Amino acid sequence: MQTFNELYNKTLKSALDNTLDQIINSNESYDTQHLDCLLNPEKHPIVLNMGNCDCSVEHQKECISRCPFDAMSIKEGGVSIDPDLCMGCSECIRGCASEKLTASTDIIPALKAIRSSKGLVYAIIAPAFLGQFSDEVTPGKIRTALKQIGFDGMLEVALFADILTLKEALEFDKNIQGESDYQLTSCCCPMWIAMIKKVYNQLMPHVPGSVSPMIACARVVKILHPDALVVFIGPCLAKKAEARDKDLAGDVDYVLTFQEVQNIFDAMGIIPLEMEESEKEHSSKAGRIYARTGGVSEAVESTLKAINPNRKINIRTMQADGVVACKAMINDLMAGKTDANFYEGMGCKGGCVGGPKAIIGVEAGTKKVNAYGEEAEYKNPIENPYVIELLDRLGLTTIESLLEDTDIFTRYF
């Protein structure tokens, strides 16, 4: 019987060779559920249980206690995962002693859709991408490498992080007028938003109604190119859950992790370092540093000062990364143990660069993100002409228009 990883590698190669039917109809020994997970991931949880758990009940209880969303329960044969509750935080995968839990993958249906699409196909890539596909690979080389897969273009989600930074800075300037007022962000992290929504729901009025940069980017692409196929690429398993959210479903067609894209590069013999340059820089430092802890706070603070340098009540930021630290920060807030008025939560330690599907380590990823931020021609979205140009194309003629509820940048919780 083939293991899940063996079947994964074989189906990936077959998808690229257009020979998937041969595997499906073959007499090879494989678990039919494993194959269905690869071909139809939307029917299964973000975290997959690949076999009966032989751990003791006490170990199983310890396992399910790691889930911050109570998505796991003990059933005959081991643990069960509720697909409606699972957010893909990967805490259970990291702690699975029997190594029976693994991440869902969209690689097979995504490749089929890319190759059969009749419209434009866009890769939208997370700000944490620098250094993930080799230390010296530039954004322009990655763009060319993705075109080798079948994408028509690559957009940096950092540009849309610029727009959401501007939106959150405007909301802070308008709404935070007293010493006891505060705002909860970051809109970019589905883990953080889900934690507040599902565990600390009473704090939802303090969360700006902004979609994540990923969703904003996908929506804009589909406004400008209605027939486009949009594939998000990043380090985060939780982004797969966000794309499936019933309130957001259809905005992003598929989510691939950095590791999944590296697997495609390997299978196709694509070496990004050897690709030609196709450089198109549109983002400011503010959008680029979203990928690491403290980046959102720094971006919003910088933008707020540019919008209103004479504010009487300044922004006082506090950050936490990792599920445990985020819960501790919220508990301190609720207990009145902190006087910050802008709270940034990131579900992974180090921020997005510490995502479970990142290829390089947190420290290396953070250095790359910081360096890329410093290289930016513009420091914040107020300085970035591409932000103004894009908003104008969308019919938003002033930056203050971002405060209005729109079907582009607003999430209705």
VMD Tcl script that draws the C-alpha trace (Angstrom):
set ca {
  {0.00 0.00 0.00}
  {1.44 3.37 -1.04}
  {1.84 6.01 1.65}
  {0.07 9.35 1.28}
  {3.36 11.09 0.40}
  {4.19 8.47 -2.25}
  {0.75 8.88 -3.79}
  {1.12 12.67 -3.61}
  {4.40 12.60 -5.55}
  {2.97 10.22 -8.15}
  {-0.22 12.23 -8.70}
  {1.79 15.48 -8.98}
  {3.91 14.02 -11.77}
  {0.82 12.58 -13.46}
  {-0.99 15.92 -13.26}
  {1.92 17.56 -15.06}
  {2.04 14.74 -17.64}
  {-1.76 14.72 -18.08}
  {-1.85 11.04 -17.08}
  {-3.95 11.26 -13.91}
  {-6.59 8.94 -15.36}
  {-4.00 6.19 -15.55}
  {-3.50 6.31 -11.79}
  {-7.21 6.56 -11.04}
  {-8.00 3.55 -13.22}
  {-4.94 1.50 -12.40}
  {-4.72 -1.58 -10.21}
  {-2.02 0.00 -8.08}
  {-2.32 -0.37 -4.33}
  {-3.37 2.89 -2.72}
  {-5.92 4.13 -0.21}
  {-8.91 5.49 -2.15}
  {-9.56 8.07 0.56}
  {-6.00 9.36 0.18}
  {-6.54 9.77 -3.55}
  {-9.84 11.57 -2.98}
  {-8.09 13.96 -0.57}
  {-5.61 14.82 -3.33}
  {-8.15 15.13 -6.14}
  {-10.97 16.78 -4.17}
  {-9.41 18.61 -1.19}
  {-12.45 20.87 -0.77}
  {-14.43 17.84 0.48}
  {-11.99 17.22 3.35}
  {-10.67 19.14 6.38}
  {-7.62 21.39 6.09}
  {-5.84 18.90 8.38}
  {-6.13 15.28 7.26}
  {-6.12 12.17 9.42}
  {-4.13 9.57 7.50}
  {-4.82 6.51 9.64}
  {-5.90 5.12 12.98}
  {-4.12 6.61 15.95}
  {-2.39 4.11 18.22}
  {-1.69 6.62 21.00}
  {-3.20 6.24 24.45}
  {-6.38 8.11 25.36}
  {-4.31 10.44 27.55}
  {-2.07 11.30 24.61}
  {-5.13 11.83 22.44}
  {-6.60 14.22 25.02}
  {-3.32 16.12 25.05}
  {-3.44 16.24 21.24}
  {-6.92 17.71 20.99}
  {-6.16 20.24 23.75}
  {-3.68 21.93 21.39}
  {-6.46 23.06 19.07}
  {-7.50 26.64 19.91}
  {-10.79 26.23 18.03}
  {-12.04 22.95 19.55}
  {-12.03 21.38 16.10}
  {-10.76 17.99 17.35}
  {-12.50 15.22 19.23}
  {-11.70 11.65 20.22}
  {-13.53 8.95 18.30}
  {-13.01 5.29 17.65}
  {-9.71 4.86 15.85}
  {-8.19 8.11 17.10}
  {-8.98 11.78 16.67}
  {-11.56 13.36 14.38}
  {-11.35 16.85 12.87}
  {-14.39 19.05 12.26}
  {-13.84 20.76 8.88}
  {-16.18 23.62 9.83}
  {-14.08 24.49 12.89}
  {-10.54 23.71 11.74}
  {-8.54 26.85 10.84}
  {-5.35 25.09 9.77}
  {-3.14 26.42 12.55}
  {-1.04 23.21 12.34}
  {-0.62 22.94 16.12}
  {-2.01 19.40 15.98}
  {0.29 18.38 13.11}
  {3.36 19.63 14.97}
  {2.40 17.69 18.07}
  {1.18 14.44 16.52}
  {3.30 11.69 18.06}
  {2.05 9.04 15.63}
  {2.58 11.34 12.61}
  {-0.89 10.47 11.30}
  {-1.99 14.09 10.80}
  {-0.94 15.96 7.68}
  {-1.87 19.09 5.75}
  {-4.40 19.13 2.93}
  {-3.03 20.04 -0.49}
  {-4.68 21.86 -3.40}
  {-1.87 21.12 -5.82}
  {-3.67 18.69 -8.15}
  {-6.92 20.63 -8.77}
  {-4.97 23.91 -8.93}
  {-2.67 22.59 -11.66}
  {-5.63 21.23 -13.63}
  {-7.44 24.57 -13.36}
  {-4.35 26.57 -14.38}
  {-3.90 24.45 -17.49}
  {-7.56 24.44 -18.51}
  {-8.42 28.07 -17.73}
  {-9.80 30.10 -20.63}
  {-9.14 33.40 -18.85}
  {-6.05 34.99 -17.35}
  {-4.38 33.08 -14.52}
  {-2.82 35.16 -11.74}
  {-0.50 34.10 -8.96}
  {-0.89 36.44 -6.00}
  {2.05 35.97 -3.67}
  {2.35 36.73 0.05}
  {4.83 39.34 1.34}
  {6.84 36.54 3.03}
  {8.07 35.18 -0.32}
  {11.58 36.67 -0.33}
  {14.24 33.99 0.12}
  {11.78 31.10 0.07}
  {12.90 29.73 -3.29}
  {16.67 30.26 -2.83}
  {18.56 33.03 -1.15}
  {19.43 35.03 -4.27}
  {16.15 34.63 -6.17}
  {14.59 38.02 -6.92}
  {10.87 38.78 -7.24}
  {11.39 39.16 -10.99}
  {12.90 35.69 -11.32}
  {10.04 34.17 -9.32}
  {7.56 35.90 -11.64}
  {9.25 34.31 -14.65}
  {9.38 30.91 -12.94}
  {5.65 31.03 -12.21}
  {4.97 31.83 -15.85}
  {6.75 28.56 -16.68}
  {4.07 26.75 -14.66}
  {1.28 28.43 -16.62}
  {0.51 31.67 -14.81}
  {0.00 34.78 -16.93}
  {1.27 37.08 -14.21}
  {2.29 37.48 -10.58}
  {1.01 40.18 -8.25}
  {2.59 40.98 -4.89}
  {-0.10 41.01 -2.21}
  {2.07 43.64 -0.50}
  {0.47 46.28 -2.74}
  {-2.91 45.39 -1.27}
  {-1.38 45.34 2.21}
  {-0.55 48.98 1.40}
  {-4.21 49.68 0.71}
  {-5.39 47.90 3.86}
  {-2.73 49.75 5.89}
  {-4.15 53.01 4.62}
  {-7.68 51.85 5.46}
  {-6.73 50.81 9.00}
  {-4.82 54.05 9.60}
  {-7.83 56.08 8.46}
  {-10.13 54.04 10.70}
  {-7.82 54.53 13.68}
  {-7.65 58.28 13.03}
  {-11.44 58.51 12.81}
  {-12.51 56.15 15.60}
  {-9.82 56.17 18.31}
  {-10.47 59.46 20.08}
  {-10.35 58.55 23.77}
  {-7.70 57.03 26.04}
  {-9.81 53.89 26.59}
  {-10.51 53.28 22.90}
  {-8.55 50.60 21.05}
  {-8.36 48.76 17.75}
  {-7.62 45.09 17.15}
  {-5.75 44.03 14.04}
  {-4.16 42.37 11.97}
  {-6.57 41.80 9.14}
  {-3.92 39.76 7.30}
  {-3.87 36.82 9.73}
  {-6.87 34.45 9.50}
  {-5.80 32.73 12.71}
  {-5.98 35.98 14.68}
  {-9.32 37.03 13.19}
  {-10.80 33.55 13.74}
  {-9.59 33.52 17.35}
  {-11.35 36.78 18.10}
  {-14.46 35.82 16.14}
  {-14.84 32.35 17.64}
  {-13.27 32.61 21.10}
  {-13.41 36.30 22.06}
  {-16.50 37.36 20.13}
  {-17.28 40.19 22.55}
  {-14.24 42.04 21.17}
  {-15.43 41.99 17.55}
  {-16.63 45.65 17.64}
  {-12.95 46.62 18.01}
  {-11.92 44.78 14.82}
  {-11.95 46.93 11.66}
  {-14.17 45.47 8.98}
  {-11.32 44.92 6.55}
  {-10.73 41.87 4.43}
  {-7.21 40.48 4.35}
  {-4.76 41.68 1.68}
  {-5.11 38.25 0.03}
  {-8.87 38.67 -0.37}
  {-8.55 42.32 -1.43}
  {-6.04 41.37 -4.11}
  {-8.19 38.54 -5.46}
  {-11.31 40.68 -5.55}
  {-9.55 43.48 -7.43}
  {-8.13 41.04 -9.98}
  {-11.61 39.69 -10.64}
  {-13.11 43.17 -10.94}
  {-10.52 44.12 -13.54}
  {-10.51 40.66 -15.20}
  {-13.85 38.91 -14.47}
  {-12.80 35.60 -16.04}
  {-9.49 35.41 -14.19}
  {-8.36 32.43 -12.10}
  {-6.61 33.52 -8.89}
  {-4.15 31.34 -6.96}
  {-2.68 32.60 -3.68}
  {0.84 31.46 -2.77}
  {2.10 31.76 0.80}
  {3.51 30.07 3.92}
  {0.21 29.59 5.70}
  {-2.11 26.60 5.95}
  {-4.79 28.80 7.53}
  {-5.11 30.71 4.25}
  {-6.67 27.57 2.80}
  {-9.32 27.79 5.51}
  {-9.81 31.51 4.87}
  {-10.38 30.89 1.16}
  {-13.07 28.33 2.08}
  {-14.85 30.67 4.51}
  {-18.51 30.86 3.48}
  {-18.39 34.67 3.55}
  {-15.32 34.77 1.28}
  {-15.66 31.65 -0.86}
  {-15.01 32.29 -4.54}
  {-12.66 35.23 -4.10}
  {-9.53 33.06 -4.15}
  {-9.82 29.99 -6.35}
  {-6.90 27.99 -4.91}
  {-4.29 28.37 -2.20}
  {-0.84 26.86 -2.67}
  {1.88 26.97 -0.05}
  {5.50 27.82 -0.73}
  {6.32 24.15 -0.25}
  {3.70 23.09 -2.79}
  {5.07 25.55 -5.36}
  {8.60 24.31 -4.69}
  {7.33 20.77 -5.34}
  {5.99 21.93 -8.71}
  {9.29 23.64 -9.55}
  {11.14 20.42 -8.68}
  {8.79 18.21 -10.69}
  {9.05 20.49 -13.75}
  {12.79 21.06 -13.44}
  {12.30 24.81 -12.95}
  {15.18 26.57 -11.19}
  {14.03 30.11 -10.28}
  {17.60 31.34 -9.83}
  {18.24 30.69 -13.52}
  {15.16 32.56 -14.75}
  {15.18 35.92 -16.53}
  {14.22 39.06 -14.63}
  {10.66 40.37 -14.87}
  {10.74 43.09 -12.25}
  {7.60 45.10 -11.44}
  {7.76 46.88 -8.09}
  {4.48 48.38 -6.88}
  {4.51 48.10 -3.07}
  {5.85 50.35 -0.33}
  {7.85 49.36 2.73}
  {4.61 49.33 4.74}
  {3.05 46.53 2.70}
  {6.24 44.50 2.44}
  {6.87 44.25 6.19}
  {3.41 42.77 6.89}
  {5.10 39.38 6.78}
  {6.82 39.66 10.16}
  {5.72 40.34 13.72}
  {5.30 44.05 14.35}
  {5.16 44.86 10.65}
  {1.48 45.76 10.60}
  {1.84 47.99 13.66}
  {4.85 49.75 12.17}
  {3.10 50.18 8.83}
  {-0.09 51.63 10.33}
  {1.84 53.90 12.71}
  {3.96 55.28 9.86}
  {0.89 55.85 7.70}
  {-1.08 57.43 10.53}
  {1.69 59.98 11.08}
  {1.65 60.79 7.37}
  {-2.14 61.26 7.41}
  {-2.39 63.27 10.61}
  {0.98 64.33 12.08}
  {-0.76 66.51 14.69}
  {-2.93 63.84 16.32}
  {-3.37 64.46 20.06}
  {-3.76 60.78 20.92}
  {-0.86 58.84 19.45}
  {-0.92 55.19 18.51}
  {0.41 52.87 21.24}
  {1.07 49.44 19.80}
  {1.35 45.98 21.29}
  {2.10 42.79 19.37}
  {1.88 39.06 19.99}
  {2.79 36.10 17.81}
  {1.80 32.48 18.21}
  {-1.53 31.21 19.52}
  {-0.48 31.13 23.18}
  {0.97 34.65 23.12}
  {-2.08 36.02 21.29}
  {-4.41 34.58 23.93}
  {-2.22 36.01 26.70}
  {-2.29 39.46 25.09}
  {-6.08 39.39 24.77}
  {-6.45 38.24 28.37}
  {-4.20 41.09 29.53}
  {-6.29 43.52 27.50}
  {-9.53 42.23 29.01}
  {-8.03 42.37 32.51}
  {-6.94 45.98 32.04}
  {-3.24 45.14 32.35}
  {-2.16 47.08 29.27}
  {-2.72 50.61 28.00}
  {-2.05 50.03 24.30}
  {-4.65 51.20 21.78}
  {-3.54 49.16 18.76}
  {-3.13 45.40 19.16}
  {-1.53 43.28 16.46}
  {-1.95 39.52 16.61}
  {-0.21 36.99 14.37}
  {-1.04 33.30 14.63}
  {2.52 32.09 13.91}
  {5.67 32.85 15.88}
  {7.60 35.47 13.99}
  {4.53 36.33 11.91}
  {3.86 34.97 8.43}
  {7.55 34.19 7.96}
  {7.04 31.56 10.68}
  {4.15 29.91 8.85}
  {4.02 26.10 8.91}
  {4.63 25.88 5.15}
  {7.51 28.34 4.92}
  {10.65 26.86 3.39}
  {13.23 28.91 5.27}
  {13.45 29.63 9.00}
  {11.86 32.56 10.85}
  {15.12 34.45 11.40}
  {16.21 34.18 7.75}
  {12.72 35.06 6.54}
  {12.55 38.12 8.80}
  {15.89 39.40 7.53}
  {14.73 39.02 3.93}
  {11.46 40.83 4.62}
  {13.21 43.70 6.41}
  {15.78 44.08 3.63}
  {13.07 44.07 0.97}
  {11.17 46.69 2.94}
  {14.20 48.96 3.13}
  {14.70 48.61 -0.64}
  {11.24 50.00 -1.36}
  {11.13 53.32 -3.15}
  {8.13 54.39 -1.06}
  {7.91 54.16 2.73}
  {4.14 54.09 3.16}
  {1.00 53.96 1.01}
  {0.52 57.73 1.11}
  {3.74 58.04 -0.91}
  {2.90 55.14 -3.24}
  {1.41 56.39 -6.55}
  {0.31 52.86 -7.49}
  {-2.11 52.84 -4.54}
  {-3.78 56.04 -5.74}
  {-3.83 54.84 -9.35}
  {-5.43 51.52 -8.41}
  {-8.04 53.11 -6.15}
  {-8.93 55.50 -8.95}
  {-9.41 52.58 -11.38}
  {-11.79 51.06 -8.84}
  {-13.84 54.25 -8.64}
  {-12.47 55.36 -5.24}
  {-11.48 58.92 -6.06}
  {-10.19 59.88 -2.60}
  {-8.34 57.90 0.07}
  {-11.20 58.72 2.45}
  {-13.40 56.56 0.22}
  {-11.75 53.58 1.94}
  {-13.80 54.40 5.04}
  {-16.99 53.64 3.15}
  {-18.30 50.08 3.11}
  {-17.47 48.52 -0.23}
  {-17.72 45.04 -1.67}
  {-13.98 45.19 -2.37}
  {-12.24 45.90 0.92}
  {-14.96 45.38 3.53}
  {-15.66 42.14 5.33}
  {-19.10 41.82 6.88}
  {-18.52 39.60 9.91}
}
mol new
graphics top color blue
foreach p $ca { graphics top sphere $p radius 0.5 }
foreach p [lrange $ca 0 end-1] q [lrange $ca 1 end] { graphics top cylinder $p $q radius 0.2 }
display resetview
